[in-house]
Amino acid sequence: MKDQDILNLPITQLGLSAEFCEQSKKMGYQRLDEVFRASATEIQANKAFTYTWLGELSAFLHENKMLHLLQPAPGKNFD
């Protein structure tokens, strides 16, 4: 499956933990592409954000050889 296919699937279909799915929903994210459209500052400022959530996201991206997606895009620095 291509990166874009994974990013566009509902988070609940990615095989992530129920806790991750629930936390994502509380944060307002239904798909990973929504996560990557937000800035790091926006994500961390979200009242539902936890570092446990970020850790599971990072592990999932690493497993799927997509960890590079956590890097800011050229010209889009972390706030």
All heavy atoms as a GROMACS GRO file, in nm:
protein
  634
    1MET      N    1   0.084  -0.118   0.000
    1MET     CA    2   0.000   0.000   0.000
    1MET      C    3   0.089   0.124   0.000
    1MET      O    4   0.188   0.132   0.071
    1MET     CB    5  -0.090  -0.003   0.124
    1MET     CG    6  -0.197   0.101   0.122
    1MET     SD    7  -0.313   0.093   0.261
    1MET     CE    8  -0.390  -0.064   0.234
    2LYS      N    9   0.052   0.222  -0.080
    2LYS     CA   10   0.128   0.346  -0.090
    2LYS      C   11   0.102   0.436   0.029
    2LYS      O   12  -0.003   0.428   0.093
    2LYS     CB   13   0.089   0.420  -0.219
    2LYS     CG   14   0.126   0.347  -0.344
    2LYS     CD   15   0.082   0.426  -0.465
    2LYS     CE   16   0.111   0.350  -0.592
    2LYS     NZ   17   0.065   0.423  -0.710
    3ASP      N   18   0.198   0.527   0.055
    3ASP     CA   19   0.184   0.622   0.165
    3ASP      C   20   0.050   0.696   0.158
    3ASP      O   21  -0.020   0.707   0.258
    3ASP     CB   22   0.297   0.726   0.163
    3ASP     CG   23   0.433   0.670   0.196
    3ASP    OD1   24   0.444   0.548   0.219
    3ASP    OD2   25   0.528   0.749   0.199
    4GLN      N   26   0.016   0.746   0.041
    4GLN     CA   27  -0.106   0.825   0.026
    4GLN      C   28  -0.230   0.742   0.057
    4GLN      O   29  -0.325   0.793   0.116
    4GLN     CB   30  -0.115   0.885  -0.115
    4GLN     CG   31  -0.209   1.002  -0.124
    4GLN     CD   32  -0.173   1.116  -0.030
    4GLN    OE1   33  -0.057   1.152  -0.013
    4GLN    NE2   34  -0.273   1.172   0.033
    5ASP      N   35  -0.227   0.614   0.021
    5ASP     CA   36  -0.340   0.526   0.052
    5ASP      C   37  -0.358   0.514   0.203
    5ASP      O   38  -0.470   0.521   0.254
    5ASP     CB   39  -0.320   0.387  -0.009
    5ASP     CG   40  -0.319   0.389  -0.161
    5ASP    OD1   41  -0.381   0.479  -0.220
    5ASP    OD2   42  -0.255   0.300  -0.219
    6ILE      N   43  -0.248   0.494   0.274
    6ILE     CA   44  -0.252   0.482   0.420
    6ILE      C   45  -0.302   0.611   0.483
    6ILE      O   46  -0.385   0.609   0.573
    6ILE     CB   47  -0.114   0.442   0.475
    6ILE    CG1   48  -0.080   0.299   0.432
    6ILE    CG2   49  -0.108   0.456   0.626
    6ILE    CD1   50   0.062   0.256   0.463
    7LEU      N   51  -0.253   0.724   0.434
    7LEU     CA   52  -0.291   0.853   0.490
    7LEU      C   53  -0.439   0.883   0.474
    7LEU      O   54  -0.498   0.954   0.554
    7LEU     CB   55  -0.209   0.965   0.427
    7LEU     CG   56  -0.059   0.964   0.456
    7LEU    CD1   57   0.010   1.077   0.383
    7LEU    CD2   58  -0.032   0.971   0.605
    8ASN      N   59  -0.501   0.828   0.370
    8ASN     CA   60  -0.641   0.857   0.341
    8ASN      C   61  -0.739   0.757   0.400
    8ASN      O   62  -0.860   0.780   0.396
    8ASN     CB   63  -0.663   0.868   0.190
    8ASN     CG   64  -0.600   0.994   0.134
    8ASN    OD1   65  -0.611   1.101   0.193
    8ASN    ND2   66  -0.531   0.981   0.024
    9LEU      N   67  -0.690   0.649   0.458
    9LEU     CA   68  -0.778   0.552   0.523
    9LEU      C   69  -0.823   0.606   0.658
    9LEU      O   70  -0.748   0.679   0.725
    9LEU     CB   71  -0.705   0.420   0.546
    9LEU     CG   72  -0.688   0.328   0.428
    9LEU    CD1   73  -0.604   0.207   0.468
    9LEU    CD2   74  -0.823   0.281   0.377
   10PRO      N   75  -0.942   0.568   0.703
   10PRO     CA   76  -0.982   0.605   0.839
   10PRO      C   77  -0.882   0.546   0.940
   10PRO      O   78  -0.834   0.433   0.923
   10PRO     CB   79  -1.120   0.541   0.855
   10PRO     CG   80  -1.171   0.527   0.715
   10PRO     CD   81  -1.049   0.498   0.631
   11ILE      N   82  -0.848   0.622   1.042
   11ILE     CA   83  -0.753   0.577   1.143
   11ILE      C   84  -0.798   0.444   1.204
   11ILE      O   85  -0.714   0.358   1.233
   11ILE     CB   86  -0.734   0.686   1.251
   11ILE    CG1   87  -0.656   0.804   1.189
   11ILE    CG2   88  -0.665   0.632   1.375
   11ILE    CD1   89  -0.645   0.927   1.277
   12THR      N   90  -0.927   0.425   1.217
   12THR     CA   91  -0.979   0.302   1.276
   12THR      C   92  -0.950   0.178   1.191
   12THR      O   93  -0.963   0.066   1.239
   12THR     CB   94  -1.131   0.312   1.299
   12THR    OG1   95  -1.194   0.344   1.174
   12THR    CG2   96  -1.163   0.418   1.403
   13GLN      N   97  -0.908   0.196   1.066
   13GLN     CA   98  -0.879   0.083   0.977
   13GLN      C   99  -0.729   0.055   0.965
   13GLN      O  100  -0.689  -0.028   0.884
   13GLN     CB  101  -0.937   0.108   0.838
   13GLN     CG  102  -1.088   0.111   0.836
   13GLN     CD  103  -1.142   0.133   0.695
   13GLN    OE1  104  -1.072   0.124   0.596
   13GLN    NE2  105  -1.271   0.163   0.688
   14LEU      N  106  -0.646   0.123   1.044
   14LEU     CA  107  -0.501   0.110   1.029
   14LEU      C  108  -0.437   0.009   1.124
   14LEU      O  109  -0.317  -0.012   1.119
   14LEU     CB  110  -0.435   0.248   1.048
   14LEU     CG  111  -0.473   0.353   0.945
   14LEU    CD1  112  -0.411   0.487   0.981
   14LEU    CD2  113  -0.431   0.309   0.806
   15GLY      N  114  -0.515  -0.053   1.210
   15GLY     CA  115  -0.460  -0.151   1.302
   15GLY      C  116  -0.393  -0.090   1.424
   15GLY      O  117  -0.317  -0.157   1.493
   16LEU      N  118  -0.421   0.037   1.450
   16LEU     CA  119  -0.367   0.104   1.568
   16LEU      C  120  -0.455   0.071   1.688
   16LEU      O  121  -0.567   0.021   1.674
   16LEU     CB  122  -0.361   0.255   1.543
   16LEU     CG  123  -0.258   0.294   1.436
   16LEU    CD1  124  -0.296   0.424   1.369
   16LEU    CD2  125  -0.120   0.303   1.498
   17SER      N  126  -0.404   0.097   1.808
   17SER     CA  127  -0.478   0.062   1.929
   17SER      C  128  -0.610   0.139   1.940
   17SER      O  129  -0.626   0.248   1.882
   17SER     CB  130  -0.393   0.091   2.053
   17SER     OG  131  -0.383   0.231   2.075
   18ALA      N  132  -0.702   0.081   2.015
   18ALA     CA  133  -0.830   0.148   2.040
   18ALA      C  134  -0.808   0.282   2.109
   18ALA      O  135  -0.878   0.380   2.080
   18ALA     CB  136  -0.920   0.058   2.124
   19GLU      N  137  -0.707   0.287   2.197
   19GLU     CA  138  -0.676   0.412   2.267
   19GLU      C  139  -0.630   0.519   2.169
   19GLU      O  140  -0.670   0.635   2.178
   19GLU     CB  141  -0.569   0.389   2.374
   19GLU     CG  142  -0.614   0.302   2.490
   19GLU     CD  143  -0.608   0.152   2.460
   19GLU    OE1  144  -0.552   0.110   2.354
   19GLU    OE2  145  -0.660   0.076   2.542
   20PHE      N  146  -0.544   0.480   2.074
   20PHE     CA  147  -0.496   0.575   1.973
   20PHE      C  148  -0.613   0.626   1.890
   20PHE      O  149  -0.624   0.746   1.864
   20PHE     CB  150  -0.391   0.511   1.882
   20PHE     CG  151  -0.335   0.607   1.781
   20PHE    CD1  152  -0.223   0.683   1.810
   20PHE    CD2  153  -0.395   0.623   1.657
   20PHE    CE1  154  -0.173   0.774   1.718
   20PHE    CE2  155  -0.345   0.714   1.564
   20PHE     CZ  156  -0.233   0.788   1.595
   21CYS      N  157  -0.699   0.536   1.848
   21CYS     CA  158  -0.815   0.575   1.766
   21CYS      C  159  -0.905   0.671   1.842
   21CYS      O  160  -0.951   0.771   1.786
   21CYS     CB  161  -0.892   0.450   1.723
   21CYS     SG  162  -0.799   0.343   1.611
   22GLU      N  163  -0.930   0.642   1.970
   22GLU     CA  164  -1.016   0.728   2.050
   22GLU      C  165  -0.952   0.864   2.073
   22GLU      O  166  -1.018   0.967   2.063
   22GLU     CB  167  -1.048   0.661   2.185
   22GLU     CG  168  -1.144   0.739   2.271
   22GLU     CD  169  -1.281   0.759   2.208
   22GLU    OE1  170  -1.326   0.674   2.128
   22GLU    OE2  171  -1.344   0.862   2.238
   23GLN      N  172  -0.822   0.865   2.101
   23GLN     CA  173  -0.750   0.991   2.122
   23GLN      C  174  -0.751   1.075   1.994
   23GLN      O  175  -0.769   1.196   1.998
   23GLN     CB  176  -0.607   0.964   2.167
   23GLN     CG  177  -0.543   1.075   2.242
   23GLN     CD  178  -0.606   1.098   2.378
   23GLN    OE1  179  -0.666   1.009   2.436
   23GLN    NE2  180  -0.593   1.218   2.427
   24SER      N  181  -0.731   1.009   1.881
   24SER     CA  182  -0.734   1.079   1.752
   24SER      C  183  -0.871   1.144   1.730
   24SER      O  184  -0.880   1.259   1.686
   24SER     CB  185  -0.704   0.983   1.638
   24SER     OG  186  -0.573   0.934   1.648
   25LYS      N  187  -0.975   1.070   1.762
   25LYS     CA  188  -1.112   1.122   1.747
   25LYS      C  189  -1.131   1.244   1.837
   25LYS      O  190  -1.186   1.346   1.794
   25LYS     CB  191  -1.213   1.013   1.782
   25LYS     CG  192  -1.356   1.054   1.762
   25LYS     CD  193  -1.449   0.938   1.792
   25LYS     CE  194  -1.592   0.979   1.778
   25LYS     NZ  195  -1.685   0.869   1.811
   26LYS      N  196  -1.084   1.236   1.961
   26LYS     CA  197  -1.094   1.349   2.055
   26LYS      C  198  -1.017   1.471   2.002
   26LYS      O  199  -1.056   1.585   2.027
   26LYS     CB  200  -1.040   1.312   2.192
   26LYS     CG  201  -1.129   1.219   2.269
   26LYS     CD  202  -1.065   1.182   2.403
   26LYS     CE  203  -1.147   1.081   2.478
   26LYS     NZ  204  -1.080   1.041   2.604
   27MET      N  205  -0.907   1.445   1.932
   27MET     CA  206  -0.826   1.553   1.876
   27MET      C  207  -0.887   1.609   1.747
   27MET      O  208  -0.842   1.711   1.696
   27MET     CB  209  -0.684   1.503   1.850
   27MET     CG  210  -0.608   1.470   1.977
   27MET     SD  211  -0.447   1.397   1.944
   27MET     CE  212  -0.357   1.541   1.884
   28GLY      N  213  -0.986   1.539   1.692
   28GLY     CA  214  -1.053   1.585   1.570
   28GLY      C  215  -0.997   1.526   1.443
   28GLY      O  216  -1.023   1.578   1.334
   29TYR      N  217  -0.922   1.416   1.455
   29TYR     CA  218  -0.861   1.353   1.338
   29TYR      C  219  -0.929   1.221   1.307
   29TYR      O  220  -0.937   1.132   1.391
   29TYR     CB  221  -0.712   1.326   1.360
   29TYR     CG  222  -0.632   1.450   1.394
   29TYR    CD1  223  -0.550   1.454   1.506
   29TYR    CD2  224  -0.639   1.564   1.314
   29TYR    CE1  225  -0.476   1.567   1.537
   29TYR    CE2  226  -0.566   1.677   1.345
   29TYR     CZ  227  -0.485   1.678   1.457
   29TYR     OH  228  -0.413   1.790   1.487
   30GLN      N  229  -0.976   1.208   1.184
   30GLN     CA  230  -1.037   1.084   1.137
   30GLN      C  231  -0.940   1.005   1.047
   30GLN      O  232  -0.951   0.884   1.036
   30GLN     CB  233  -1.166   1.114   1.060
   30GLN     CG  234  -1.269   1.190   1.141
   30GLN     CD  235  -1.312   1.115   1.266
   30GLN    OE1  236  -1.339   0.996   1.263
   30GLN    NE2  237  -1.317   1.186   1.378
   31ARG      N  238  -0.847   1.078   0.982
   31ARG     CA  239  -0.748   1.017   0.892
   31ARG      C  240  -0.612   1.080   0.921
   31ARG      O  241  -0.602   1.193   0.969
   31ARG     CB  242  -0.786   1.042   0.745
   31ARG     CG  243  -0.917   0.979   0.703
   31ARG     CD  244  -0.949   1.005   0.556
   31ARG     NE  245  -0.920   1.141   0.511
   31ARG     CZ  246  -1.004   1.244   0.518
   31ARG    NH1  247  -1.125   1.228   0.568
   31ARG    NH2  248  -0.969   1.362   0.474
   32LEU      N  249  -0.505   1.007   0.887
   32LEU     CA  250  -0.371   1.059   0.912
   32LEU      C  251  -0.338   1.181   0.827
   32LEU      O  252  -0.261   1.267   0.870
   32LEU     CB  253  -0.266   0.950   0.889
   32LEU     CG  254  -0.263   0.837   0.991
   32LEU    CD1  255  -0.151   0.739   0.958
   32LEU    CD2  256  -0.246   0.891   1.132
   33ASP      N  257  -0.398   1.193   0.710
   33ASP     CA  258  -0.370   1.311   0.629
   33ASP      C  259  -0.412   1.439   0.702
   33ASP      O  260  -0.350   1.543   0.686
   33ASP     CB  261  -0.432   1.302   0.489
   33ASP     CG  262  -0.583   1.312   0.489
   33ASP    OD1  263  -0.648   1.257   0.581
   33ASP    OD2  264  -0.638   1.372   0.395
   34GLU      N  265  -0.513   1.430   0.787
   34GLU     CA  266  -0.556   1.545   0.866
   34GLU      C  267  -0.450   1.582   0.970
   34GLU      O  268  -0.429   1.700   0.997
   34GLU     CB  269  -0.688   1.514   0.936
   34GLU     CG  270  -0.802   1.490   0.839
   34GLU     CD  271  -0.925   1.431   0.904
   34GLU    OE1  272  -0.917   1.374   1.015
   34GLU    OE2  273  -1.032   1.444   0.843
   35VAL      N  274  -0.384   1.483   1.025
   35VAL     CA  275  -0.277   1.507   1.122
   35VAL      C  276  -0.164   1.584   1.054
   35VAL      O  277  -0.113   1.682   1.109
   35VAL     CB  278  -0.223   1.375   1.181
   35VAL    CG1  279  -0.102   1.400   1.270
   35VAL    CG2  280  -0.332   1.300   1.257
   36PHE      N  281  -0.126   1.542   0.936
   36PHE     CA  282  -0.012   1.602   0.868
   36PHE      C  283  -0.042   1.738   0.805
   36PHE      O  284   0.050   1.809   0.766
   36PHE     CB  285   0.048   1.505   0.766
   36PHE     CG  286   0.111   1.388   0.834
   36PHE    CD1  287   0.054   1.263   0.826
   36PHE    CD2  288   0.224   1.404   0.912
   36PHE    CE1  289   0.110   1.155   0.893
   36PHE    CE2  290   0.281   1.298   0.979
   36PHE     CZ  291   0.223   1.173   0.969
   37ARG      N  292  -0.166   1.775   0.800
   37ARG     CA  293  -0.201   1.911   0.755
   37ARG      C  294  -0.189   2.012   0.869
   37ARG      O  295  -0.182   2.131   0.847
   37ARG     CB  296  -0.342   1.914   0.698
   37ARG     CG  297  -0.348   1.854   0.558
   37ARG     CD  298  -0.479   1.887   0.493
   37ARG     NE  299  -0.589   1.825   0.566
   37ARG     CZ  300  -0.679   1.745   0.514
   37ARG    NH1  301  -0.676   1.719   0.386
   37ARG    NH2  302  -0.775   1.694   0.586
   38ALA      N  303  -0.187   1.962   0.993
   38ALA     CA  304  -0.175   2.050   1.110
   38ALA      C  305  -0.027   2.074   1.140
   38ALA      O  306   0.058   1.990   1.111
   38ALA     CB  307  -0.241   1.984   1.230
   39SER      N  308   0.003   2.188   1.200
   39SER     CA  309   0.142   2.215   1.240
   39SER      C  310   0.170   2.145   1.373
   39SER      O  311   0.078   2.107   1.446
   39SER     CB  312   0.163   2.366   1.256
   39SER     OG  313   0.095   2.413   1.372
   40ALA      N  314   0.297   2.128   1.403
   40ALA     CA  315   0.337   2.067   1.530
   40ALA      C  316   0.280   2.146   1.647
   40ALA      O  317   0.235   2.089   1.746
   40ALA     CB  318   0.488   2.058   1.538
   41THR      N  319   0.279   2.277   1.635
   41THR     CA  320   0.226   2.362   1.741
   41THR      C  321   0.077   2.338   1.760
   41THR      O  322   0.030   2.328   1.874
   41THR     CB  323   0.252   2.511   1.709
   41THR    OG1  324   0.393   2.530   1.696
   41THR    CG2  325   0.198   2.601   1.817
   42GLU      N  326   0.004   2.327   1.651
   42GLU     CA  327  -0.140   2.301   1.660
   42GLU      C  328  -0.167   2.166   1.726
   42GLU      O  329  -0.257   2.154   1.809
   42GLU     CB  330  -0.204   2.302   1.521
   42GLU     CG  331  -0.209   2.437   1.456
   42GLU     CD  332  -0.253   2.430   1.310
   42GLU    OE1  333  -0.221   2.332   1.240
   42GLU    OE2  334  -0.319   2.525   1.268
   43ILE      N  335  -0.090   2.065   1.688
   43ILE     CA  336  -0.109   1.932   1.744
   43ILE      C  337  -0.081   1.933   1.894
   43ILE      O  338  -0.161   1.884   1.974
   43ILE     CB  339  -0.020   1.829   1.671
   43ILE    CG1  340  -0.068   1.811   1.527
   43ILE    CG2  341  -0.019   1.695   1.745
   43ILE    CD1  342   0.028   1.734   1.438
   44GLN      N  343   0.032   1.991   1.933
   44GLN     CA  344   0.067   1.993   2.075
   44GLN      C  345  -0.027   2.081   2.157
   44GLN      O  346  -0.047   2.055   2.276
   44GLN     CB  347   0.211   2.039   2.093
   44GLN     CG  348   0.310   1.932   2.050
   44GLN     CD  349   0.453   1.978   2.070
   44GLN    OE1  350   0.491   2.086   2.025
   44GLN    NE2  351   0.531   1.896   2.136
   45ALA      N  352  -0.085   2.182   2.098
   45ALA     CA  353  -0.176   2.270   2.169
   45ALA      C  354  -0.315   2.208   2.188
   45ALA      O  355  -0.393   2.254   2.270
   45ALA     CB  356  -0.189   2.403   2.095
   46ASN      N  357  -0.342   2.103   2.114
   46ASN     CA  358  -0.471   2.035   2.125
   46ASN      C  359  -0.484   1.978   2.265
   46ASN      O  360  -0.396   1.908   2.314
   46ASN     CB  361  -0.480   1.924   2.019
   46ASN     CG  362  -0.617   1.866   2.007
   46ASN    OD1  363  -0.676   1.823   2.105
   46ASN    ND2  364  -0.667   1.860   1.885
   47LYS      N  365  -0.595   2.006   2.332
   47LYS     CA  366  -0.613   1.962   2.471
   47LYS      C  367  -0.611   1.811   2.486
   47LYS      O  368  -0.581   1.760   2.593
   47LYS     CB  369  -0.742   2.019   2.527
   47LYS     CG  370  -0.736   2.169   2.546
   47LYS     CD  371  -0.863   2.224   2.604
   47LYS     CE  372  -0.847   2.375   2.615
   47LYS     NZ  373  -0.956   2.439   2.682
   48ALA      N  374  -0.641   1.737   2.380
   48ALA     CA  375  -0.642   1.591   2.387
   48ALA      C  376  -0.506   1.529   2.352
   48ALA      O  377  -0.490   1.408   2.363
   48ALA     CB  378  -0.750   1.536   2.294
   49PHE      N  379  -0.409   1.610   2.312
   49PHE     CA  380  -0.276   1.559   2.274
   49PHE      C  381  -0.207   1.494   2.394
   49PHE      O  382  -0.211   1.546   2.504
   49PHE     CB  383  -0.188   1.672   2.222
   49PHE     CG  384  -0.044   1.632   2.202
   49PHE    CD1  385  -0.004   1.565   2.089
   49PHE    CD2  386   0.051   1.661   2.300
   49PHE    CE1  387   0.129   1.527   2.071
   49PHE    CE2  388   0.183   1.624   2.284
   49PHE     CZ  389   0.222   1.557   2.168
   50THR      N  390  -0.141   1.378   2.366
   50THR     CA  391  -0.053   1.316   2.465
   50THR      C  392   0.071   1.265   2.394
   50THR      O  393   0.068   1.236   2.273
   50THR     CB  394  -0.120   1.196   2.537
   50THR    OG1  395  -0.140   1.090   2.442
   50THR    CG2  396  -0.254   1.233   2.601
   51TYR      N  397   0.179   1.252   2.469
   51TYR     CA  398   0.300   1.199   2.410
   51TYR      C  399   0.288   1.049   2.384
   51TYR      O  400   0.357   0.994   2.298
   51TYR     CB  401   0.422   1.233   2.495
   51TYR     CG  402   0.461   1.378   2.476
   51TYR    CD1  403   0.422   1.475   2.567
   51TYR    CD2  404   0.532   1.419   2.364
   51TYR    CE1  405   0.454   1.609   2.548
   51TYR    CE2  406   0.564   1.552   2.343
   51TYR     CZ  407   0.525   1.646   2.436
   51TYR     OH  408   0.556   1.777   2.415
   52THR      N  409   0.198   0.982   2.454
   52THR     CA  410   0.170   0.841   2.425
   52THR      C  411   0.112   0.828   2.286
   52THR      O  412   0.150   0.740   2.208
   52THR     CB  413   0.074   0.783   2.530
   52THR    OG1  414   0.133   0.798   2.659
   52THR    CG2  415   0.044   0.636   2.504
   53TRP      N  416   0.020   0.917   2.252
   53TRP     CA  417  -0.040   0.920   2.118
   53TRP      C  418   0.069   0.943   2.012
   53TRP      O  419   0.076   0.872   1.912
   53TRP     CB  420  -0.147   1.030   2.112
   53TRP     CG  421  -0.210   1.050   1.977
   53TRP    CD1  422  -0.318   0.986   1.927
   53TRP    CD2  423  -0.167   1.142   1.876
   53TRP    NE1  424  -0.346   1.031   1.800
   53TRP    CE2  425  -0.254   1.128   1.766
   53TRP    CE3  426  -0.063   1.235   1.867
   53TRP    CZ2  427  -0.241   1.202   1.649
   53TRP    CZ3  428  -0.051   1.309   1.751
   53TRP    CH2  429  -0.140   1.292   1.644
   54LEU      N  430   0.156   1.041   2.038
   54LEU     CA  431   0.264   1.072   1.945
   54LEU      C  432   0.360   0.953   1.931
   54LEU      O  433   0.405   0.922   1.820
   54LEU     CB  434   0.341   1.196   1.991
   54LEU     CG  435   0.458   1.240   1.902
   54LEU    CD1  436   0.410   1.272   1.761
   54LEU    CD2  437   0.527   1.360   1.965
   55GLY      N  438   0.387   0.885   2.040
   55GLY     CA  439   0.474   0.767   2.036
   55GLY      C  440   0.416   0.656   1.950
   55GLY      O  441   0.487   0.593   1.871
   56GLU      N  442   0.287   0.632   1.962
   56GLU     CA  443   0.224   0.528   1.880
   56GLU      C  444   0.221   0.569   1.734
   56GLU      O  445   0.245   0.487   1.645
   56GLU     CB  446   0.083   0.495   1.930
   56GLU     CG  447   0.024   0.377   1.855
   56GLU     CD  448  -0.102   0.318   1.916
   56GLU    OE1  449  -0.137   0.353   2.030
   56GLU    OE2  450  -0.164   0.234   1.847
   57LEU      N  451   0.195   0.696   1.709
   57LEU     CA  452   0.199   0.745   1.571
   57LEU      C  453   0.338   0.726   1.512
   57LEU      O  454   0.353   0.676   1.400
   57LEU     CB  455   0.158   0.893   1.566
   57LEU     CG  456   0.173   0.962   1.430
   57LEU    CD1  457   0.082   0.897   1.326
   57LEU    CD2  458   0.144   1.111   1.443
   58SER      N  459   0.440   0.763   1.587
   58SER     CA  460   0.578   0.750   1.540
   58SER      C  461   0.613   0.604   1.513
   58SER      O  462   0.675   0.572   1.410
   58SER     CB  463   0.676   0.806   1.644
   58SER     OG  464   0.653   0.943   1.664
   59ALA      N  465   0.574   0.514   1.602
   59ALA     CA  466   0.602   0.371   1.584
   59ALA      C  467   0.532   0.318   1.459
   59ALA      O  468   0.591   0.242   1.380
   59ALA     CB  469   0.559   0.293   1.707
   60PHE      N  470   0.406   0.358   1.438
   60PHE     CA  471   0.332   0.316   1.320
   60PHE      C  472   0.400   0.364   1.192
   60PHE      O  473   0.416   0.289   1.096
   60PHE     CB  474   0.187   0.368   1.326
   60PHE     CG  475   0.108   0.340   1.203
   60PHE    CD1  476   0.049   0.216   1.183
   60PHE    CD2  477   0.092   0.436   1.105
   60PHE    CE1  478  -0.024   0.189   1.068
   60PHE    CE2  479   0.019   0.411   0.990
   60PHE     CZ  480  -0.039   0.287   0.971
   61LEU      N  481   0.438   0.491   1.192
   61LEU     CA  482   0.505   0.547   1.074
   61LEU      C  483   0.638   0.478   1.049
   61LEU      O  484   0.673   0.449   0.934
   61LEU     CB  485   0.525   0.698   1.091
   61LEU     CG  486   0.397   0.781   1.096
   61LEU    CD1  487   0.429   0.925   1.130
   61LEU    CD2  488   0.320   0.772   0.965
   62HIS      N  489   0.712   0.448   1.154
   62HIS     CA  490   0.841   0.378   1.140
   62HIS      C  491   0.819   0.239   1.079
   62HIS      O  492   0.888   0.200   0.985
   62HIS     CB  493   0.909   0.367   1.275
   62HIS     CG  494   1.038   0.294   1.271
   62HIS    ND1  495   1.151   0.346   1.211
   62HIS    CD2  496   1.072   0.170   1.315
   62HIS    CE1  497   1.249   0.258   1.220
   62HIS    NE2  498   1.203   0.150   1.283
   63GLU      N  499   0.722   0.165   1.130
   63GLU     CA  500   0.690   0.031   1.078
   63GLU      C  501   0.655   0.034   0.930
   63GLU      O  502   0.683  -0.061   0.857
   63GLU     CB  503   0.571  -0.028   1.152
   63GLU     CG  504   0.600  -0.081   1.289
   63GLU     CD  505   0.474  -0.132   1.357
   63GLU    OE1  506   0.375  -0.164   1.287
   63GLU    OE2  507   0.474  -0.139   1.481
   64ASN      N  508   0.592   0.141   0.888
   64ASN     CA  509   0.547   0.153   0.749
   64ASN      C  510   0.641   0.236   0.662
   64ASN      O  511   0.603   0.278   0.553
   64ASN     CB  512   0.405   0.211   0.747
   64ASN     CG  513   0.304   0.112   0.795
   64ASN    OD1  514   0.265   0.021   0.723
   64ASN    ND2  515   0.264   0.123   0.922
   65LYS      N  516   0.763   0.259   0.713
   65LYS     CA  517   0.865   0.335   0.641
   65LYS      C  518   0.814   0.472   0.597
   65LYS      O  519   0.838   0.518   0.486
   65LYS     CB  520   0.917   0.255   0.522
   65LYS     CG  521   0.983   0.124   0.564
   65LYS     CD  522   1.037   0.049   0.446
   65LYS     CE  523   1.101  -0.082   0.476
   65LYS     NZ  524   1.102  -0.141   0.603
   66MET      N  525   0.742   0.536   0.689
   66MET     CA  526   0.683   0.667   0.662
   66MET      C  527   0.724   0.771   0.766
   66MET      O  528   0.666   0.879   0.772
   66MET     CB  529   0.530   0.655   0.659
   66MET     CG  530   0.476   0.566   0.549
   66MET     SD  531   0.298   0.531   0.564
   66MET     CE  532   0.228   0.694   0.555
   67LEU      N  533   0.822   0.739   0.848
   67LEU     CA  534   0.860   0.828   0.957
   67LEU      C  535   0.904   0.965   0.907
   67LEU      O  536   0.887   1.066   0.975
   67LEU     CB  537   0.971   0.764   1.042
   67LEU     CG  538   1.003   0.829   1.175
   67LEU    CD1  539   0.880   0.839   1.263
   67LEU    CD2  540   1.113   0.753   1.246
   68HIS      N  541   0.955   0.969   0.785
   68HIS     CA  542   0.997   1.096   0.726
   68HIS      C  543   0.883   1.199   0.719
   68HIS      O  544   0.907   1.319   0.712
   68HIS     CB  545   1.055   1.074   0.586
   68HIS     CG  546   0.954   1.019   0.488
   68HIS    ND1  547   0.921   0.885   0.484
   68HIS    CD2  548   0.877   1.081   0.396
   68HIS    CE1  549   0.828   0.866   0.391
   68HIS    NE2  550   0.800   0.984   0.337
   69LEU      N  551   0.760   1.152   0.726
   69LEU     CA  552   0.646   1.243   0.719
   69LEU      C  553   0.636   1.335   0.841
   69LEU      O  554   0.568   1.437   0.836
   69LEU     CB  555   0.516   1.165   0.702
   69LEU     CG  556   0.502   1.088   0.571
   69LEU    CD1  557   0.374   1.006   0.570
   69LEU    CD2  558   0.508   1.183   0.452
   70LEU      N  559   0.704   1.299   0.949
   70LEU     CA  560   0.702   1.386   1.067
   70LEU      C  561   0.796   1.506   1.051
   70LEU      O  562   0.788   1.600   1.128
   70LEU     CB  563   0.743   1.308   1.193
   70LEU     CG  564   0.637   1.214   1.249
   70LEU    CD1  565   0.689   1.145   1.375
   70LEU    CD2  566   0.507   1.287   1.280
   71GLN      N  567   0.880   1.503   0.949
   71GLN     CA  568   0.968   1.617   0.923
   71GLN      C  569   0.885   1.729   0.862
   71GLN      O  570   0.798   1.705   0.780
   71GLN     CB  571   1.079   1.578   0.824
   71GLN     CG  572   1.175   1.477   0.877
   71GLN     CD  573   1.258   1.533   0.991
   71GLN    OE1  574   1.293   1.649   0.992
   71GLN    NE2  575   1.287   1.449   1.087
   72PRO      N  576   0.914   1.853   0.901
   72PRO     CA  577   0.839   1.962   0.840
   72PRO      C  578   0.874   1.974   0.691
   72PRO      O  579   0.986   1.947   0.651
   72PRO     CB  580   0.886   2.087   0.916
   72PRO     CG  581   1.014   2.048   0.980
   72PRO     CD  582   1.011   1.899   0.998
   73ALA      N  583   0.775   2.010   0.614
   73ALA     CA  584   0.797   2.031   0.470
   73ALA      C  585   0.888   2.151   0.452
   73ALA      O  586   0.890   2.241   0.535
   73ALA     CB  587   0.663   2.054   0.400
   74PRO      N  588   0.966   2.154   0.342
   74PRO     CA  589   1.052   2.271   0.317
   74PRO      C  590   0.967   2.399   0.323
   74PRO      O  591   0.861   2.407   0.263
   74PRO     CB  592   1.105   2.246   0.177
   74PRO     CG  593   1.097   2.098   0.159
   74PRO     CD  594   0.977   2.055   0.237
   75GLY      N  595   1.016   2.494   0.396
   75GLY     CA  596   0.946   2.620   0.411
   75GLY      C  597   0.837   2.619   0.516
   75GLY      O  598   0.774   2.718   0.543
   76LYS      N  599   0.813   2.502   0.577
   76LYS     CA  600   0.710   2.491   0.680
   76LYS      C  601   0.777   2.444   0.808
   76LYS      O  602   0.776   2.327   0.842
   76LYS     CB  603   0.600   2.394   0.639
   76LYS     CG  604   0.487   2.385   0.741
   76LYS     CD  605   0.378   2.290   0.697
   76LYS     CE  606   0.271   2.281   0.802
   76LYS     NZ  607   0.173   2.179   0.771
   77ASN      N  608   0.841   2.535   0.876
   77ASN     CA  609   0.911   2.502   0.998
   77ASN      C  610   0.812   2.481   1.112
   77ASN      O  611   0.700   2.527   1.106
   77ASN     CB  612   1.009   2.614   1.037
   77ASN     CG  613   1.120   2.628   0.937
   77ASN    OD1  614   1.164   2.530   0.878
   77ASN    ND2  615   1.164   2.750   0.914
   78PHE      N  616   0.860   2.411   1.213
   78PHE     CA  617   0.777   2.400   1.334
   78PHE      C  618   0.762   2.538   1.392
   78PHE      O  619   0.854   2.617   1.395
   78PHE     CB  620   0.844   2.305   1.436
   78PHE     CG  621   0.840   2.162   1.392
   78PHE    CD1  622   0.954   2.098   1.350
   78PHE    CD2  623   0.721   2.093   1.394
   78PHE    CE1  624   0.952   1.968   1.309
   78PHE    CE2  625   0.717   1.959   1.354
   78PHE     CZ  626   0.831   1.897   1.311
   79ASP      N  627   0.643   2.570   1.436
   79ASP     CA  628   0.614   2.703   1.490
   79ASP      C  629   0.682   2.722   1.624
   79ASP      O  630   0.690   2.642   1.705
   79ASP     CB  631   0.464   2.722   1.506
   79ASP     CG  632   0.391   2.696   1.374
   79ASP    OD1  633   0.445   2.730   1.269
   79ASP    OD2  634   0.280   2.643   1.380
   0.00000   0.00000   0.00000
